[in-house]
Amino acid sequence: MNSTPTSRLLIGALLLIAAMALPASTAQASPITYKALLSGASEDPPNASTGFGLAYVTFDVTAHTLEVYTMFADLIGPTTASHIHAATAVAGAGTAAVATQTPSFVGFPLGVRSGTFLNTFDMTLASSYRAAYLAGFGGSTALAEAALAQAAADGTAYLNIHTSSYPGGEIRGFLEPVPEPASLILLGTGIVGLGARRLRRRR
């Protein structure tokens, strides 16, 4: 059976959930991982996009790295950019300027409606931030990193995927702490259910 982008997305989600459900080693106590369920309904203002996605963002303030893993499918328009925006005035709502590098995450798949992305950024480099965001902290990458990590912890940072159909953002999701393994499995079940509905709709 040939795999579709949506089915590959679901398989990737299951593999990621299974990996994250494994016990963490004590050597990895510093990294903090957040998840975001991406949808048009989460945009401001909401839109009727058929697209959906899942993102995991890991901050390691000891190693000064930011790992971004994203998978998405069924977008109405082809992708033009993706970033993390921060910080909104209220947790889980509103809009904010781009905080991470522009014009888009390096290596993010552009011109597509479905895809995956994984990259790790060195947060000690100015190139990991939007120039205006970094300037807001006097050019200090240390202060910018701390502020971005705090925005994620406060629920005022979101990952946005922009497309030609929705230049302001077609699907987005606010970063939320990754739940405990049992809850993570429930989250995975919900993602599979969502994907299954999408697959039935396409047939």
mmCIF file of the C-alpha atoms, coordinates in Angstrom:
data_MODEL
# 
_entry.id   MODEL 
# 
loop_
_atom_site.group_PDB 
_atom_site.id 
_atom_site.type_symbol 
_atom_site.label_atom_id 
_atom_site.label_alt_id 
_atom_site.label_comp_id 
_atom_site.label_asym_id 
_atom_site.label_entity_id 
_atom_site.label_seq_id 
_atom_site.pdbx_PDB_ins_code 
_atom_site.Cartn_x 
_atom_site.Cartn_y 
_atom_site.Cartn_z 
_atom_site.occupancy 
_atom_site.B_iso_or_equiv 
_atom_site.pdbx_formal_charge 
_atom_site.auth_seq_id 
_atom_site.auth_comp_id 
_atom_site.auth_asym_id 
_atom_site.auth_atom_id 
_atom_site.pdbx_PDB_model_num 
ATOM 1   C CA . MET A 1 1   ? 0.000   0.000  0.000  1.00 0.00 ? 1   MET A CA 1 
ATOM 2   C CA . ASN A 1 2   ? 1.404   3.390  -0.968 1.00 0.00 ? 2   ASN A CA 1 
ATOM 3   C CA . SER A 1 3   ? 1.793   5.817  1.921  1.00 0.00 ? 3   SER A CA 1 
ATOM 4   C CA . THR A 1 4   ? 0.245   9.278  1.696  1.00 0.00 ? 4   THR A CA 1 
ATOM 5   C CA . PRO A 1 5   ? 1.701   12.407 3.306  1.00 0.00 ? 5   PRO A CA 1 
ATOM 6   C CA . THR A 1 6   ? -1.017  12.176 5.962  1.00 0.00 ? 6   THR A CA 1 
ATOM 7   C CA . SER A 1 7   ? -0.279  8.548  6.775  1.00 0.00 ? 7   SER A CA 1 
ATOM 8   C CA . ARG A 1 8   ? 3.438   9.296  6.976  1.00 0.00 ? 8   ARG A CA 1 
ATOM 9   C CA . LEU A 1 9   ? 2.601   12.154 9.315  1.00 0.00 ? 9   LEU A CA 1 
ATOM 10  C CA . LEU A 1 10  ? 0.680   9.805  11.613 1.00 0.00 ? 10  LEU A CA 1 
ATOM 11  C CA . ILE A 1 11  ? 3.455   7.229  11.598 1.00 0.00 ? 11  ILE A CA 1 
ATOM 12  C CA . GLY A 1 12  ? 5.977   9.924  12.476 1.00 0.00 ? 12  GLY A CA 1 
ATOM 13  C CA . ALA A 1 13  ? 3.752   11.130 15.301 1.00 0.00 ? 13  ALA A CA 1 
ATOM 14  C CA . LEU A 1 14  ? 3.448   7.645  16.758 1.00 0.00 ? 14  LEU A CA 1 
ATOM 15  C CA . LEU A 1 15  ? 7.203   7.062  16.587 1.00 0.00 ? 15  LEU A CA 1 
ATOM 16  C CA . LEU A 1 16  ? 7.894   10.398 18.253 1.00 0.00 ? 16  LEU A CA 1 
ATOM 17  C CA . ILE A 1 17  ? 5.340   9.763  20.995 1.00 0.00 ? 17  ILE A CA 1 
ATOM 18  C CA . ALA A 1 18  ? 6.780   6.308  21.639 1.00 0.00 ? 18  ALA A CA 1 
ATOM 19  C CA . ALA A 1 19  ? 10.291  7.720  21.893 1.00 0.00 ? 19  ALA A CA 1 
ATOM 20  C CA . MET A 1 20  ? 9.258   10.497 24.244 1.00 0.00 ? 20  MET A CA 1 
ATOM 21  C CA . ALA A 1 21  ? 7.384   8.068  26.477 1.00 0.00 ? 21  ALA A CA 1 
ATOM 22  C CA . LEU A 1 22  ? 10.667  6.328  27.314 1.00 0.00 ? 22  LEU A CA 1 
ATOM 23  C CA . PRO A 1 23  ? 12.190  7.196  30.685 1.00 0.00 ? 23  PRO A CA 1 
ATOM 24  C CA . ALA A 1 24  ? 14.441  10.232 30.463 1.00 0.00 ? 24  ALA A CA 1 
ATOM 25  C CA . SER A 1 25  ? 18.049  9.852  31.531 1.00 0.00 ? 25  SER A CA 1 
ATOM 26  C CA . THR A 1 26  ? 19.373  11.929 34.410 1.00 0.00 ? 26  THR A CA 1 
ATOM 27  C CA . ALA A 1 27  ? 21.864  13.471 31.998 1.00 0.00 ? 27  ALA A CA 1 
ATOM 28  C CA . GLN A 1 28  ? 18.952  15.116 30.193 1.00 0.00 ? 28  GLN A CA 1 
ATOM 29  C CA . ALA A 1 29  ? 17.399  16.895 33.169 1.00 0.00 ? 29  ALA A CA 1 
ATOM 30  C CA . SER A 1 30  ? 18.075  20.344 31.725 1.00 0.00 ? 30  SER A CA 1 
ATOM 31  C CA . PRO A 1 31  ? 16.133  20.252 28.419 1.00 0.00 ? 31  PRO A CA 1 
ATOM 32  C CA . ILE A 1 32  ? 12.466  21.250 28.594 1.00 0.00 ? 32  ILE A CA 1 
ATOM 33  C CA . THR A 1 33  ? 10.178  20.099 25.795 1.00 0.00 ? 33  THR A CA 1 
ATOM 34  C CA . TYR A 1 34  ? 6.956   21.747 24.678 1.00 0.00 ? 34  TYR A CA 1 
ATOM 35  C CA . LYS A 1 35  ? 4.331   20.548 22.245 1.00 0.00 ? 35  LYS A CA 1 
ATOM 36  C CA . ALA A 1 36  ? 1.992   22.457 19.959 1.00 0.00 ? 36  ALA A CA 1 
ATOM 37  C CA . LEU A 1 37  ? -1.012  21.173 18.039 1.00 0.00 ? 37  LEU A CA 1 
ATOM 38  C CA . LEU A 1 38  ? -1.226  23.280 14.886 1.00 0.00 ? 38  LEU A CA 1 
ATOM 39  C CA . SER A 1 39  ? -4.511  24.285 13.274 1.00 0.00 ? 39  SER A CA 1 
ATOM 40  C CA . GLY A 1 40  ? -6.237  27.109 11.469 1.00 0.00 ? 40  GLY A CA 1 
ATOM 41  C CA . ALA A 1 41  ? -8.716  27.427 14.317 1.00 0.00 ? 41  ALA A CA 1 
ATOM 42  C CA . SER A 1 42  ? -5.809  28.440 16.563 1.00 0.00 ? 42  SER A CA 1 
ATOM 43  C CA . GLU A 1 43  ? -4.839  31.358 14.325 1.00 0.00 ? 43  GLU A CA 1 
ATOM 44  C CA . ASP A 1 44  ? -5.791  34.945 15.180 1.00 0.00 ? 44  ASP A CA 1 
ATOM 45  C CA . PRO A 1 45  ? -8.208  35.455 13.526 1.00 0.00 ? 45  PRO A CA 1 
ATOM 46  C CA . PRO A 1 46  ? -9.176  31.787 13.070 1.00 0.00 ? 46  PRO A CA 1 
ATOM 47  C CA . ASN A 1 47  ? -9.362  30.442 9.531  1.00 0.00 ? 47  ASN A CA 1 
ATOM 48  C CA . ALA A 1 48  ? -10.939 27.452 7.805  1.00 0.00 ? 48  ALA A CA 1 
ATOM 49  C CA . SER A 1 49  ? -7.709  25.711 6.828  1.00 0.00 ? 49  SER A CA 1 
ATOM 50  C CA . THR A 1 50  ? -7.871  21.961 6.302  1.00 0.00 ? 50  THR A CA 1 
ATOM 51  C CA . GLY A 1 51  ? -4.267  21.776 7.482  1.00 0.00 ? 51  GLY A CA 1 
ATOM 52  C CA . PHE A 1 52  ? -3.083  20.365 10.758 1.00 0.00 ? 52  PHE A CA 1 
ATOM 53  C CA . GLY A 1 53  ? 0.239   19.632 12.380 1.00 0.00 ? 53  GLY A CA 1 
ATOM 54  C CA . LEU A 1 54  ? 2.238   18.778 15.454 1.00 0.00 ? 54  LEU A CA 1 
ATOM 55  C CA . ALA A 1 55  ? 5.389   20.404 16.794 1.00 0.00 ? 55  ALA A CA 1 
ATOM 56  C CA . TYR A 1 56  ? 7.845   19.645 19.569 1.00 0.00 ? 56  TYR A CA 1 
ATOM 57  C CA . VAL A 1 57  ? 10.189  22.395 20.698 1.00 0.00 ? 57  VAL A CA 1 
ATOM 58  C CA . THR A 1 58  ? 12.996  21.637 23.143 1.00 0.00 ? 58  THR A CA 1 
ATOM 59  C CA . PHE A 1 59  ? 14.908  24.337 25.011 1.00 0.00 ? 59  PHE A CA 1 
ATOM 60  C CA . ASP A 1 60  ? 18.258  23.415 26.529 1.00 0.00 ? 60  ASP A CA 1 
ATOM 61  C CA . VAL A 1 61  ? 19.456  26.501 28.386 1.00 0.00 ? 61  VAL A CA 1 
ATOM 62  C CA . THR A 1 62  ? 22.573  24.651 29.535 1.00 0.00 ? 62  THR A CA 1 
ATOM 63  C CA . ALA A 1 63  ? 23.717  23.709 26.035 1.00 0.00 ? 63  ALA A CA 1 
ATOM 64  C CA . HIS A 1 64  ? 22.091  26.882 24.628 1.00 0.00 ? 64  HIS A CA 1 
ATOM 65  C CA . THR A 1 65  ? 20.233  25.001 21.927 1.00 0.00 ? 65  THR A CA 1 
ATOM 66  C CA . LEU A 1 66  ? 16.706  25.028 20.548 1.00 0.00 ? 66  LEU A CA 1 
ATOM 67  C CA . GLU A 1 67  ? 15.464  21.913 18.768 1.00 0.00 ? 67  GLU A CA 1 
ATOM 68  C CA . VAL A 1 68  ? 12.377  22.235 16.591 1.00 0.00 ? 68  VAL A CA 1 
ATOM 69  C CA . TYR A 1 69  ? 10.546  19.205 15.218 1.00 0.00 ? 69  TYR A CA 1 
ATOM 70  C CA . THR A 1 70  ? 7.436   19.837 13.118 1.00 0.00 ? 70  THR A CA 1 
ATOM 71  C CA . MET A 1 71  ? 5.177   17.741 10.917 1.00 0.00 ? 71  MET A CA 1 
ATOM 72  C CA . PHE A 1 72  ? 2.197   19.072 8.996  1.00 0.00 ? 72  PHE A CA 1 
ATOM 73  C CA . ALA A 1 73  ? -0.251  18.052 6.266  1.00 0.00 ? 73  ALA A CA 1 
ATOM 74  C CA . ASP A 1 74  ? -3.208  19.130 4.131  1.00 0.00 ? 74  ASP A CA 1 
ATOM 75  C CA . LEU A 1 75  ? -2.406  22.842 4.027  1.00 0.00 ? 75  LEU A CA 1 
ATOM 76  C CA . ILE A 1 76  ? -4.512  24.888 1.595  1.00 0.00 ? 76  ILE A CA 1 
ATOM 77  C CA . GLY A 1 77  ? -1.551  26.866 0.304  1.00 0.00 ? 77  GLY A CA 1 
ATOM 78  C CA . PRO A 1 78  ? 2.139   26.013 -0.116 1.00 0.00 ? 78  PRO A CA 1 
ATOM 79  C CA . THR A 1 79  ? 4.392   26.984 2.761  1.00 0.00 ? 79  THR A CA 1 
ATOM 80  C CA . THR A 1 80  ? 6.270   30.285 2.697  1.00 0.00 ? 80  THR A CA 1 
ATOM 81  C CA . ALA A 1 81  ? 7.808   30.420 6.193  1.00 0.00 ? 81  ALA A CA 1 
ATOM 82  C CA . SER A 1 82  ? 7.708   29.102 9.733  1.00 0.00 ? 82  SER A CA 1 
ATOM 83  C CA . HIS A 1 83  ? 8.812   30.691 12.987 1.00 0.00 ? 83  HIS A CA 1 
ATOM 84  C CA . ILE A 1 84  ? 8.257   30.894 16.709 1.00 0.00 ? 84  ILE A CA 1 
ATOM 85  C CA . HIS A 1 85  ? 6.501   34.108 17.743 1.00 0.00 ? 85  HIS A CA 1 
ATOM 86  C CA . ALA A 1 86  ? 6.794   35.626 21.229 1.00 0.00 ? 86  ALA A CA 1 
ATOM 87  C CA . ALA A 1 87  ? 5.568   36.972 23.487 1.00 0.00 ? 87  ALA A CA 1 
ATOM 88  C CA . THR A 1 88  ? 1.827   37.562 23.467 1.00 0.00 ? 88  THR A CA 1 
ATOM 89  C CA . ALA A 1 89  ? 0.230   39.677 26.185 1.00 0.00 ? 89  ALA A CA 1 
ATOM 90  C CA . VAL A 1 90  ? -1.963  36.792 27.345 1.00 0.00 ? 90  VAL A CA 1 
ATOM 91  C CA . ALA A 1 91  ? -1.144  33.092 27.565 1.00 0.00 ? 91  ALA A CA 1 
ATOM 92  C CA . GLY A 1 92  ? -2.676  31.050 24.762 1.00 0.00 ? 92  GLY A CA 1 
ATOM 93  C CA . ALA A 1 93  ? -4.115  34.004 22.862 1.00 0.00 ? 93  ALA A CA 1 
ATOM 94  C CA . GLY A 1 94  ? -3.251  37.013 20.737 1.00 0.00 ? 94  GLY A CA 1 
ATOM 95  C CA . THR A 1 95  ? -0.399  37.656 18.358 1.00 0.00 ? 95  THR A CA 1 
ATOM 96  C CA . ALA A 1 96  ? 3.255   38.557 18.711 1.00 0.00 ? 96  ALA A CA 1 
ATOM 97  C CA . ALA A 1 97  ? 6.169   39.409 16.473 1.00 0.00 ? 97  ALA A CA 1 
ATOM 98  C CA . VAL A 1 98  ? 8.542   36.748 15.165 1.00 0.00 ? 98  VAL A CA 1 
ATOM 99  C CA . ALA A 1 99  ? 11.260  35.840 17.670 1.00 0.00 ? 99  ALA A CA 1 
ATOM 100 C CA . THR A 1 100 ? 13.288  33.225 15.793 1.00 0.00 ? 100 THR A CA 1 
ATOM 101 C CA . GLN A 1 101 ? 15.300  33.605 12.606 1.00 0.00 ? 101 GLN A CA 1 
ATOM 102 C CA . THR A 1 102 ? 13.859  35.126 9.468  1.00 0.00 ? 102 THR A CA 1 
ATOM 103 C CA . PRO A 1 103 ? 12.812  34.789 6.732  1.00 0.00 ? 103 PRO A CA 1 
ATOM 104 C CA . SER A 1 104 ? 12.127  31.252 8.031  1.00 0.00 ? 104 SER A CA 1 
ATOM 105 C CA . PHE A 1 105 ? 13.682  28.419 10.005 1.00 0.00 ? 105 PHE A CA 1 
ATOM 106 C CA . VAL A 1 106 ? 16.728  27.256 8.052  1.00 0.00 ? 106 VAL A CA 1 
ATOM 107 C CA . GLY A 1 107 ? 15.836  24.042 6.264  1.00 0.00 ? 107 GLY A CA 1 
ATOM 108 C CA . PHE A 1 108 ? 12.080  24.340 6.731  1.00 0.00 ? 108 PHE A CA 1 
ATOM 109 C CA . PRO A 1 109 ? 10.359  22.843 3.657  1.00 0.00 ? 109 PRO A CA 1 
ATOM 110 C CA . LEU A 1 110 ? 8.950   25.667 1.551  1.00 0.00 ? 110 LEU A CA 1 
ATOM 111 C CA . GLY A 1 111 ? 6.503   25.482 -1.358 1.00 0.00 ? 111 GLY A CA 1 
ATOM 112 C CA . VAL A 1 112 ? 4.798   22.341 -0.010 1.00 0.00 ? 112 VAL A CA 1 
ATOM 113 C CA . ARG A 1 113 ? 1.472   21.487 1.631  1.00 0.00 ? 113 ARG A CA 1 
ATOM 114 C CA . SER A 1 114 ? 2.716   18.555 3.730  1.00 0.00 ? 114 SER A CA 1 
ATOM 115 C CA . GLY A 1 115 ? 6.100   17.813 5.239  1.00 0.00 ? 115 GLY A CA 1 
ATOM 116 C CA . THR A 1 116 ? 8.365   17.392 8.226  1.00 0.00 ? 116 THR A CA 1 
ATOM 117 C CA . PHE A 1 117 ? 11.137  19.487 9.706  1.00 0.00 ? 117 PHE A CA 1 
ATOM 118 C CA . LEU A 1 118 ? 13.862  18.902 12.276 1.00 0.00 ? 118 LEU A CA 1 
ATOM 119 C CA . ASN A 1 119 ? 16.691  21.240 13.153 1.00 0.00 ? 119 ASN A CA 1 
ATOM 120 C CA . THR A 1 120 ? 18.686  22.322 16.181 1.00 0.00 ? 120 THR A CA 1 
ATOM 121 C CA . PHE A 1 121 ? 19.679  25.958 16.576 1.00 0.00 ? 121 PHE A CA 1 
ATOM 122 C CA . ASP A 1 122 ? 22.595  27.442 18.472 1.00 0.00 ? 122 ASP A CA 1 
ATOM 123 C CA . MET A 1 123 ? 21.009  30.132 20.625 1.00 0.00 ? 123 MET A CA 1 
ATOM 124 C CA . THR A 1 124 ? 24.341  31.858 21.216 1.00 0.00 ? 124 THR A CA 1 
ATOM 125 C CA . LEU A 1 125 ? 24.299  32.951 17.557 1.00 0.00 ? 125 LEU A CA 1 
ATOM 126 C CA . ALA A 1 126 ? 22.579  36.158 16.531 1.00 0.00 ? 126 ALA A CA 1 
ATOM 127 C CA . SER A 1 127 ? 21.377  34.404 13.370 1.00 0.00 ? 127 SER A CA 1 
ATOM 128 C CA . SER A 1 128 ? 19.060  32.220 15.459 1.00 0.00 ? 128 SER A CA 1 
ATOM 129 C CA . TYR A 1 129 ? 16.859  35.242 16.193 1.00 0.00 ? 129 TYR A CA 1 
ATOM 130 C CA . ARG A 1 130 ? 14.914  37.827 14.239 1.00 0.00 ? 130 ARG A CA 1 
ATOM 131 C CA . ALA A 1 131 ? 17.109  40.926 14.180 1.00 0.00 ? 131 ALA A CA 1 
ATOM 132 C CA . ALA A 1 132 ? 14.450  43.167 15.725 1.00 0.00 ? 132 ALA A CA 1 
ATOM 133 C CA . TYR A 1 133 ? 13.775  40.648 18.516 1.00 0.00 ? 133 TYR A CA 1 
ATOM 134 C CA . LEU A 1 134 ? 17.462  40.481 19.380 1.00 0.00 ? 134 LEU A CA 1 
ATOM 135 C CA . ALA A 1 135 ? 17.757  44.264 19.253 1.00 0.00 ? 135 ALA A CA 1 
ATOM 136 C CA . GLY A 1 136 ? 15.022  44.479 21.858 1.00 0.00 ? 136 GLY A CA 1 
ATOM 137 C CA . PHE A 1 137 ? 17.463  42.879 24.295 1.00 0.00 ? 137 PHE A CA 1 
ATOM 138 C CA . GLY A 1 138 ? 20.349  45.134 23.429 1.00 0.00 ? 138 GLY A CA 1 
ATOM 139 C CA . GLY A 1 139 ? 21.819  42.552 21.067 1.00 0.00 ? 139 GLY A CA 1 
ATOM 140 C CA . SER A 1 140 ? 22.395  40.096 23.915 1.00 0.00 ? 140 SER A CA 1 
ATOM 141 C CA . THR A 1 141 ? 21.730  36.508 22.804 1.00 0.00 ? 141 THR A CA 1 
ATOM 142 C CA . ALA A 1 142 ? 21.752  35.436 26.452 1.00 0.00 ? 142 ALA A CA 1 
ATOM 143 C CA . LEU A 1 143 ? 18.900  37.793 27.307 1.00 0.00 ? 143 LEU A CA 1 
ATOM 144 C CA . ALA A 1 144 ? 17.002  36.924 24.125 1.00 0.00 ? 144 ALA A CA 1 
ATOM 145 C CA . GLU A 1 145 ? 17.328  33.197 24.826 1.00 0.00 ? 145 GLU A CA 1 
ATOM 146 C CA . ALA A 1 146 ? 16.145  33.624 28.409 1.00 0.00 ? 146 ALA A CA 1 
ATOM 147 C CA . ALA A 1 147 ? 13.166  35.709 27.293 1.00 0.00 ? 147 ALA A CA 1 
ATOM 148 C CA . LEU A 1 148 ? 12.144  33.191 24.622 1.00 0.00 ? 148 LEU A CA 1 
ATOM 149 C CA . ALA A 1 149 ? 12.421  30.290 27.068 1.00 0.00 ? 149 ALA A CA 1 
ATOM 150 C CA . GLN A 1 150 ? 10.357  32.251 29.598 1.00 0.00 ? 150 GLN A CA 1 
ATOM 151 C CA . ALA A 1 151 ? 7.712   33.002 26.979 1.00 0.00 ? 151 ALA A CA 1 
ATOM 152 C CA . ALA A 1 152 ? 7.396   29.272 26.285 1.00 0.00 ? 152 ALA A CA 1 
ATOM 153 C CA . ALA A 1 153 ? 7.083   28.570 30.008 1.00 0.00 ? 153 ALA A CA 1 
ATOM 154 C CA . ASP A 1 154 ? 4.454   31.300 30.327 1.00 0.00 ? 154 ASP A CA 1 
ATOM 155 C CA . GLY A 1 155 ? 2.381   29.982 27.413 1.00 0.00 ? 155 GLY A CA 1 
ATOM 156 C CA . THR A 1 156 ? 2.930   33.156 25.386 1.00 0.00 ? 156 THR A CA 1 
ATOM 157 C CA . ALA A 1 157 ? 4.974   31.659 22.532 1.00 0.00 ? 157 ALA A CA 1 
ATOM 158 C CA . TYR A 1 158 ? 3.552   29.922 19.491 1.00 0.00 ? 158 TYR A CA 1 
ATOM 159 C CA . LEU A 1 159 ? 4.830   28.161 16.391 1.00 0.00 ? 159 LEU A CA 1 
ATOM 160 C CA . ASN A 1 160 ? 3.321   29.452 13.163 1.00 0.00 ? 160 ASN A CA 1 
ATOM 161 C CA . ILE A 1 161 ? 3.360   28.054 9.621  1.00 0.00 ? 161 ILE A CA 1 
ATOM 162 C CA . HIS A 1 162 ? 2.745   30.681 6.942  1.00 0.00 ? 162 HIS A CA 1 
ATOM 163 C CA . THR A 1 163 ? 1.489   29.893 3.445  1.00 0.00 ? 163 THR A CA 1 
ATOM 164 C CA . SER A 1 164 ? 0.707   31.810 0.273  1.00 0.00 ? 164 SER A CA 1 
ATOM 165 C CA . SER A 1 165 ? -3.001  31.376 1.018  1.00 0.00 ? 165 SER A CA 1 
ATOM 166 C CA . TYR A 1 166 ? -2.599  32.725 4.553  1.00 0.00 ? 166 TYR A CA 1 
ATOM 167 C CA . PRO A 1 167 ? 0.446   35.020 4.657  1.00 0.00 ? 167 PRO A CA 1 
ATOM 168 C CA . GLY A 1 168 ? -0.189  35.848 8.305  1.00 0.00 ? 168 GLY A CA 1 
ATOM 169 C CA . GLY A 1 169 ? -0.240  32.174 9.227  1.00 0.00 ? 169 GLY A CA 1 
ATOM 170 C CA . GLU A 1 170 ? -2.321  29.182 8.107  1.00 0.00 ? 170 GLU A CA 1 
ATOM 171 C CA . ILE A 1 171 ? -1.838  26.952 11.140 1.00 0.00 ? 171 ILE A CA 1 
ATOM 172 C CA . ARG A 1 172 ? -0.320  27.628 14.519 1.00 0.00 ? 172 ARG A CA 1 
ATOM 173 C CA . GLY A 1 173 ? -0.238  26.333 18.075 1.00 0.00 ? 173 GLY A CA 1 
ATOM 174 C CA . PHE A 1 174 ? 0.885   27.721 21.423 1.00 0.00 ? 174 PHE A CA 1 
ATOM 175 C CA . LEU A 1 175 ? 3.728   25.853 23.112 1.00 0.00 ? 175 LEU A CA 1 
ATOM 176 C CA . GLU A 1 176 ? 2.575   23.774 26.068 1.00 0.00 ? 176 GLU A CA 1 
ATOM 177 C CA . PRO A 1 177 ? 4.665   21.573 28.389 1.00 0.00 ? 177 PRO A CA 1 
ATOM 178 C CA . VAL A 1 178 ? 4.846   17.964 27.257 1.00 0.00 ? 178 VAL A CA 1 
ATOM 179 C CA . PRO A 1 179 ? 2.628   15.874 29.545 1.00 0.00 ? 179 PRO A CA 1 
ATOM 180 C CA . GLU A 1 180 ? 3.659   12.836 31.534 1.00 0.00 ? 180 GLU A CA 1 
ATOM 181 C CA . PRO A 1 181 ? 4.029   9.580  29.526 1.00 0.00 ? 181 PRO A CA 1 
ATOM 182 C CA . ALA A 1 182 ? 0.479   8.375  30.254 1.00 0.00 ? 182 ALA A CA 1 
ATOM 183 C CA . SER A 1 183 ? -1.010  11.642 29.077 1.00 0.00 ? 183 SER A CA 1 
ATOM 184 C CA . LEU A 1 184 ? 1.340   11.649 26.099 1.00 0.00 ? 184 LEU A CA 1 
ATOM 185 C CA . ILE A 1 185 ? -0.118  8.333  24.961 1.00 0.00 ? 185 ILE A CA 1 
ATOM 186 C CA . LEU A 1 186 ? -3.613  9.824  25.195 1.00 0.00 ? 186 LEU A CA 1 
ATOM 187 C CA . LEU A 1 187 ? -2.397  12.782 23.136 1.00 0.00 ? 187 LEU A CA 1 
ATOM 188 C CA . GLY A 1 188 ? -1.075  10.357 20.533 1.00 0.00 ? 188 GLY A CA 1 
ATOM 189 C CA . THR A 1 189 ? -4.454  8.605  20.407 1.00 0.00 ? 189 THR A CA 1 
ATOM 190 C CA . GLY A 1 190 ? -6.122  11.944 19.720 1.00 0.00 ? 190 GLY A CA 1 
ATOM 191 C CA . ILE A 1 191 ? -3.655  12.734 16.938 1.00 0.00 ? 191 ILE A CA 1 
ATOM 192 C CA . VAL A 1 192 ? -4.259  9.349  15.325 1.00 0.00 ? 192 VAL A CA 1 
ATOM 193 C CA . GLY A 1 193 ? -8.022  9.921  15.542 1.00 0.00 ? 193 GLY A CA 1 
ATOM 194 C CA . LEU A 1 194 ? -7.662  13.316 13.905 1.00 0.00 ? 194 LEU A CA 1 
ATOM 195 C CA . GLY A 1 195 ? -5.541  11.850 11.134 1.00 0.00 ? 195 GLY A CA 1 
ATOM 196 C CA . ALA A 1 196 ? -7.958  8.973  10.617 1.00 0.00 ? 196 ALA A CA 1 
ATOM 197 C CA . ARG A 1 197 ? -10.805 11.404 10.113 1.00 0.00 ? 197 ARG A CA 1 
ATOM 198 C CA . ARG A 1 198 ? -8.704  13.307 7.585  1.00 0.00 ? 198 ARG A CA 1 
ATOM 199 C CA . LEU A 1 199 ? -7.953  10.086 5.707  1.00 0.00 ? 199 LEU A CA 1 
ATOM 200 C CA . ARG A 1 200 ? -11.631 9.088  5.602  1.00 0.00 ? 200 ARG A CA 1 
ATOM 201 C CA . ARG A 1 201 ? -12.546 12.548 4.330  1.00 0.00 ? 201 ARG A CA 1 
ATOM 202 C CA . ARG A 1 202 ? -10.022 12.245 1.476  1.00 0.00 ? 202 ARG A CA 1 
ATOM 203 C CA . ARG A 1 203 ? -11.439 8.899  0.273  1.00 0.00 ? 203 ARG A CA 1 
# 
